[in-house]
């Protein structure tokens, strides 16, 4: 890149730090081509970003995407440290909503007129336009199909039955139960967890270890698995499935350009891309993720709609969600 082009790109980058309603996908792309690259810190597999780039490049060629797999907590801590040192190397991060308060408190995400620039639906523009919703990770009751018949589980209350004593896995962080607390109330939710004590559940940490334990027969049923991962294993003939029982809690997953990122135009363009139907189809086809409610729901969400099973979406009120999660995690910790 020539010195003149570099100076122009830097100047455009400074201009983009404010919310410009006259931006378009094409004007952002013109700047993004000069920026040339994009850095993503994501909990998702690197392969999904590579697949998205293939489709993205058909319309917006010329960008190099470097994806680094890292969990949200460590990613945000690292971004905070880099921001303080004035040497940010990341352009975009994705995270569930529980970590966003740290992002907002450190001014790592700023508002942008997503709807005006790209036409993104209101329900996908969250937190005063500082982040975009790219998925809702549903966390249903899961079961081992070699050990449980589909009709054996008809409600969440069934799992407190003594028949599941020593046969239940419970993920320690309790994301799904914290979301259900929005419907049930925290008192009812913690009372429900207490009733699980009689069944001496196996406490696990992480959705993947919980699913793996379920598939290997360490337990018959599980709370705290992600349906997308269950479906992937099921396609590989693992003996797992999810109960068609409601309500089904679903965790918000967001993406946001990092304030002060080295490639701000590319960051905005890529963030928008993840909300498009094309990107959402790739996301579901390859990893089973996507939106669970509304007209753009993925096939699993549409199945629930057809069955009349309600989905409870994690609140976008960060403080309320944090309090529910802390209360549920404390209650589960008491089961150890």
C-alpha positions as CSV (number, residue, x, y, z in Angstrom):
1,X,0.0,0.0,0.0
2,X,1.4,3.4,-0.9
3,X,2.0,6.0,1.8
4,X,-0.9,8.2,0.4
5,X,-3.3,5.3,0.4
6,X,-2.2,4.3,3.9
7,X,-2.8,7.9,5.2
8,X,-6.2,7.9,3.5
9,X,-7.1,4.6,5.1
10,X,-6.1,5.8,8.5
11,X,-8.1,9.0,8.0
12,X,-11.2,7.0,7.0
13,X,-10.7,4.8,10.0
14,X,-10.8,7.8,12.3
15,X,-14.0,9.0,10.6
16,X,-15.6,5.6,11.2
17,X,-15.1,5.8,14.9
18,X,-18.2,8.0,14.9
19,X,-21.6,6.6,14.0
20,X,-22.0,7.7,10.3
21,X,-25.5,7.0,9.0
22,X,-24.3,7.8,5.4
23,X,-22.1,4.6,5.4
24,X,-23.1,1.8,3.1
25,X,-21.8,-1.7,2.6
26,X,-20.1,-0.5,-0.6
27,X,-18.4,2.5,1.0
28,X,-17.2,0.4,3.9
29,X,-15.9,-2.2,1.5
30,X,-13.9,0.5,-0.3
31,X,-12.1,1.3,2.9
32,X,-11.9,-2.3,4.0
33,X,-10.0,-3.2,0.8
34,X,-7.4,-0.7,1.8
35,X,-7.3,-2.1,5.3
36,X,-6.7,-5.5,3.7
37,X,-7.3,-7.8,6.7
38,X,-9.4,-8.6,9.7
39,X,-8.6,-10.2,13.1
40,X,-11.2,-12.2,14.9
41,X,-11.1,-13.6,18.4
42,X,-13.9,-16.2,18.7
43,X,-15.0,-19.2,20.7
44,X,-16.1,-20.8,17.4
45,X,-14.1,-23.2,15.4
46,X,-11.7,-21.5,13.0
47,X,-13.2,-23.6,10.2
48,X,-16.5,-21.8,10.3
49,X,-14.8,-18.4,9.8
50,X,-13.0,-19.9,6.8
51,X,-16.3,-21.1,5.3
52,X,-17.9,-17.7,5.9
53,X,-14.9,-16.0,4.2
54,X,-15.4,-18.1,1.1
55,X,-19.0,-16.9,0.7
56,X,-18.1,-13.3,1.9
57,X,-15.3,-13.0,-0.7
58,X,-17.7,-13.7,-3.6
59,X,-19.2,-10.3,-2.9
60,X,-16.3,-8.6,-1.1
61,X,-13.0,-10.0,-2.3
62,X,-9.6,-9.0,-1.2
63,X,-9.8,-9.4,2.6
64,X,-7.6,-11.7,4.7
65,X,-9.3,-13.0,7.8
66,X,-7.3,-14.3,10.7
67,X,-9.4,-16.2,13.3
68,X,-8.0,-17.1,16.7
69,X,-10.1,-19.6,18.8
70,X,-10.3,-18.3,22.4
71,X,-13.1,-18.3,25.0
72,X,-14.9,-15.0,25.8
73,X,-13.5,-14.5,29.3
74,X,-9.8,-14.7,28.3
75,X,-10.4,-12.8,25.1
76,X,-12.0,-9.9,26.8
77,X,-9.2,-9.8,29.5
78,X,-6.6,-9.7,26.7
79,X,-8.4,-7.0,24.8
80,X,-8.7,-4.9,27.9
81,X,-4.9,-5.2,28.5
82,X,-4.1,-4.4,24.9
83,X,-6.5,-1.4,24.9
84,X,-4.8,0.0,28.0
85,X,-1.4,-0.4,26.4
86,X,-2.7,1.3,23.2
87,X,-1.9,-1.7,20.9
88,X,-5.2,-3.4,20.1
89,X,-4.7,-6.3,17.7
90,X,-8.3,-7.6,17.5
91,X,-11.1,-6.2,15.3
92,X,-14.0,-8.4,16.2
93,X,-15.1,-10.6,19.1
94,X,-18.1,-12.8,19.7
95,X,-19.4,-13.6,23.2
96,X,-22.5,-14.5,25.2
97,X,-24.1,-11.7,27.0
98,X,-22.8,-12.5,30.4
99,X,-19.4,-11.0,29.5
100,X,-20.7,-7.9,27.8
101,X,-20.8,-5.6,30.9
102,X,-17.0,-5.9,31.0
103,X,-16.9,-4.8,27.4
104,X,-19.2,-1.9,28.0
105,X,-17.5,-0.8,31.2
106,X,-14.1,-0.6,29.3
107,X,-15.6,1.2,26.3
108,X,-14.6,-1.7,24.0
109,X,-17.9,-1.4,22.0
110,X,-19.6,1.7,20.8
111,X,-23.0,2.3,19.1
112,X,-23.3,2.2,15.4
113,X,-26.4,2.8,13.2
114,X,-26.7,-0.8,12.0
115,X,-30.3,-0.6,10.9
116,X,-29.9,2.5,8.9
117,X,-26.7,1.4,7.2
118,X,-27.5,-2.2,6.6
119,X,-31.2,-2.7,7.4
120,X,-30.5,-5.2,10.2
121,X,-33.8,-6.0,12.0
122,X,-34.3,-4.3,15.4
123,X,-34.4,-7.6,17.3
124,X,-30.8,-8.4,16.1
125,X,-29.4,-5.0,17.2
126,X,-28.8,-5.1,20.9
127,X,-27.3,-3.1,23.8
128,X,-28.0,0.4,22.4
129,X,-26.6,-0.6,19.0
130,X,-23.3,-1.8,20.4
131,X,-23.6,-5.4,19.5
132,X,-25.4,-7.7,17.0
133,X,-27.1,-11.0,17.7
134,X,-25.8,-13.8,15.5
135,X,-27.2,-16.8,17.3
136,X,-29.4,-18.2,20.1
137,X,-27.8,-21.3,21.6
138,X,-30.7,-23.5,22.8
139,X,-30.0,-25.6,25.9
140,X,-32.7,-28.3,26.1
141,X,-32.9,-31.4,28.2
142,X,-30.7,-34.0,26.6
143,X,-30.8,-37.8,26.9
144,X,-29.0,-40.9,25.9
145,X,-31.2,-42.8,23.4
146,X,-29.8,-46.2,24.4
147,X,-31.0,-45.5,28.0
148,X,-34.1,-43.3,27.7
149,X,-37.2,-43.4,25.5
150,X,-38.4,-40.1,24.0
151,X,-41.7,-40.2,26.0
152,X,-39.9,-40.8,29.3
153,X,-39.3,-37.0,29.7
154,X,-42.4,-34.8,29.5
155,X,-41.4,-31.8,31.6
156,X,-38.5,-30.3,33.5
157,X,-40.1,-31.4,36.6
158,X,-39.7,-35.1,35.6
159,X,-35.9,-34.8,36.2
160,X,-36.6,-34.4,39.9
161,X,-38.1,-37.8,40.0
162,X,-36.2,-40.5,42.0
163,X,-35.9,-42.6,38.9
164,X,-33.1,-40.4,37.7
165,X,-31.0,-40.7,40.9
166,X,-27.3,-40.9,39.9
167,X,-28.3,-40.8,36.2
168,X,-28.5,-37.0,35.7
169,X,-25.6,-34.8,34.6
170,X,-25.8,-31.1,35.5
171,X,-23.5,-28.5,34.0
172,X,-22.1,-26.4,36.8
173,X,-22.5,-22.9,35.4
174,X,-26.2,-23.4,34.9
175,X,-26.7,-21.1,31.9
176,X,-30.0,-22.7,30.8
177,X,-31.5,-22.7,34.3
178,X,-30.5,-19.1,34.7
179,X,-32.4,-18.3,31.6
180,X,-35.4,-20.3,32.7
181,X,-35.4,-18.1,35.9
182,X,-36.6,-15.3,33.7
183,X,-39.9,-17.3,33.4
184,X,-39.9,-19.2,36.7
185,X,-38.5,-16.6,39.0
186,X,-35.2,-17.2,40.9
187,X,-37.0,-18.6,44.0
188,X,-38.7,-21.3,41.9
189,X,-35.6,-22.0,40.0
190,X,-33.3,-22.5,43.0
191,X,-36.0,-24.6,44.7
192,X,-36.0,-26.8,41.6
193,X,-32.2,-27.1,41.7
194,X,-32.5,-28.1,45.4
195,X,-35.0,-30.9,44.5
196,X,-32.3,-32.2,42.1
197,X,-30.1,-32.8,45.1
198,X,-32.0,-36.0,46.0
199,X,-31.0,-37.4,42.6
200,X,-27.3,-36.9,43.3
201,X,-26.5,-35.4,39.9
202,X,-23.1,-35.7,38.3
203,X,-21.7,-32.2,38.2
204,X,-19.8,-31.3,35.0
205,X,-18.2,-28.1,33.6
206,X,-18.7,-27.2,30.0
207,X,-21.3,-28.2,27.4
208,X,-18.9,-30.4,25.4
209,X,-17.8,-32.6,28.4
210,X,-21.4,-33.0,29.4
211,X,-22.4,-34.1,26.0
212,X,-19.5,-36.5,25.7
213,X,-20.4,-38.0,29.1
214,X,-24.0,-38.4,28.0
215,X,-23.0,-40.1,24.8
216,X,-20.7,-42.5,26.5
217,X,-23.4,-43.6,28.9
218,X,-22.1,-42.0,32.1
219,X,-25.6,-40.6,32.6
220,X,-29.0,-41.0,31.1
221,X,-30.1,-37.4,31.0
222,X,-28.4,-34.0,31.1
223,X,-29.0,-30.4,31.8
224,X,-26.6,-27.9,30.3
225,X,-25.9,-29.2,26.8
226,X,-26.2,-27.3,23.5
227,X,-28.7,-28.7,21.0
228,X,-26.4,-27.9,18.1
229,X,-23.6,-30.1,19.4
230,X,-26.1,-32.9,20.1
231,X,-27.3,-32.7,16.5
232,X,-23.8,-32.9,15.2
233,X,-23.1,-36.0,17.3
234,X,-26.4,-37.5,16.4
235,X,-25.5,-37.2,12.7
236,X,-22.4,-39.2,13.5
237,X,-24.7,-41.9,15.0
238,X,-24.0,-41.1,18.7
239,X,-26.8,-42.2,21.0
240,X,-28.0,-38.7,22.0
241,X,-31.0,-36.5,21.4
242,X,-32.8,-33.6,23.0
243,X,-36.3,-33.8,24.6
244,X,-39.1,-32.0,22.8
245,X,-40.1,-30.4,26.1
246,X,-40.5,-26.7,26.9
247,X,-39.8,-24.1,27.7
248,X,-36.4,-24.3,26.0
249,X,-33.8,-21.8,27.2
250,X,-31.6,-20.2,24.6
251,X,-28.4,-18.2,25.2
252,X,-27.8,-14.9,23.4
253,X,-24.6,-14.9,21.3
254,X,-23.4,-11.6,20.0
255,X,-20.7,-10.1,17.8
256,X,-19.2,-6.6,18.0
257,X,-16.5,-4.5,16.4
258,X,-13.9,-3.6,19.0
259,X,-13.6,0.1,19.7
260,X,-10.1,1.2,18.6
261,X,-9.7,-1.8,16.3
262,X,-7.0,-1.5,13.6
263,X,-9.4,-2.4,10.8
264,X,-12.7,-0.7,11.7
265,X,-14.4,-0.8,8.3
266,X,-13.7,-4.5,7.8
267,X,-14.9,-5.1,11.3
268,X,-18.3,-3.5,10.6
269,X,-18.7,-5.2,7.3
270,X,-17.9,-8.6,8.7
271,X,-20.2,-8.1,11.8
272,X,-23.1,-7.3,9.5
273,X,-22.3,-10.3,7.3
274,X,-22.9,-12.7,10.2
275,X,-26.5,-11.4,10.4
276,X,-27.3,-12.1,6.8
277,X,-29.5,-15.1,5.7
278,X,-26.5,-16.5,3.7
279,X,-24.1,-16.4,6.7
280,X,-26.8,-17.8,9.0
281,X,-27.4,-20.8,6.6
282,X,-23.7,-21.6,6.6
283,X,-23.6,-21.3,10.4
284,X,-26.4,-23.8,10.7
285,X,-25.4,-26.2,7.9
286,X,-21.9,-26.6,9.3
287,X,-22.3,-26.2,13.0
288,X,-26.0,-26.3,13.8
289,X,-26.2,-22.8,15.2
290,X,-28.4,-19.8,14.4
291,X,-31.6,-18.0,15.5
292,X,-34.3,-20.0,17.3
293,X,-37.2,-17.6,17.0
294,X,-38.9,-15.4,14.5
295,X,-39.2,-15.7,10.7
296,X,-35.5,-16.4,10.2
297,X,-35.4,-19.3,12.8
298,X,-33.1,-22.2,11.9
299,X,-34.7,-25.6,11.2
300,X,-34.5,-26.6,14.9
301,X,-36.3,-23.4,15.9
302,X,-38.9,-24.0,13.2
303,X,-39.5,-27.5,14.6
304,X,-40.2,-26.0,18.0
305,X,-42.5,-23.5,16.5
306,X,-44.4,-26.2,14.7
307,X,-44.7,-28.3,18.0
308,X,-45.8,-25.2,19.9
309,X,-42.9,-25.5,22.3
310,X,-41.9,-22.0,23.7
311,X,-38.3,-20.8,23.6
312,X,-37.1,-18.4,26.4
313,X,-34.3,-16.1,25.0
314,X,-31.7,-14.9,27.4
315,X,-32.5,-11.4,28.6
316,X,-30.5,-8.5,27.1
317,X,-30.6,-6.8,30.5
318,X,-27.0,-7.6,31.4
319,X,-27.4,-7.0,35.2
320,X,-30.5,-9.1,35.5
321,X,-28.9,-12.0,33.6
322,X,-25.7,-11.8,35.7
323,X,-27.7,-11.9,39.0
324,X,-29.7,-14.9,37.8
325,X,-26.6,-16.7,36.7
326,X,-24.8,-16.1,40.0
327,X,-27.8,-17.3,42.0
328,X,-28.1,-20.5,39.9
329,X,-24.4,-21.2,40.0
330,X,-24.4,-20.9,43.8
331,X,-27.3,-23.2,44.1
332,X,-25.6,-25.8,41.8
333,X,-22.4,-25.4,43.8
334,X,-24.3,-26.5,46.8
335,X,-25.0,-29.8,45.2
336,X,-21.3,-30.8,45.1
